Amino acid sequence: MKKLHFIVIIASVFLIQGCVHKLVTVPAKIAYKTTKGVVKGTVAVGKAIIPGDSDDEDN
């Protein structure tokens, strides 16, 4: 009977790892995409506001 309990616990550990992986990675991906969009927007606004900082004039 103890072997059955041990097997059930080990199987449960392996099955729950997929759920834990999803709970950790999904919020991290959402945060990364959101931050990436905010940084791109900030850079675009900064380039539009700061005059005379264009590399095209050097060519």
Secondary structure, 3 states (H helix, E strand, C coil): CHHHHHHHHHHHHHHHHHHHHHHHHHHHHHHHHHHHHHHHHHHHHHHHHCCCCCHHHHC
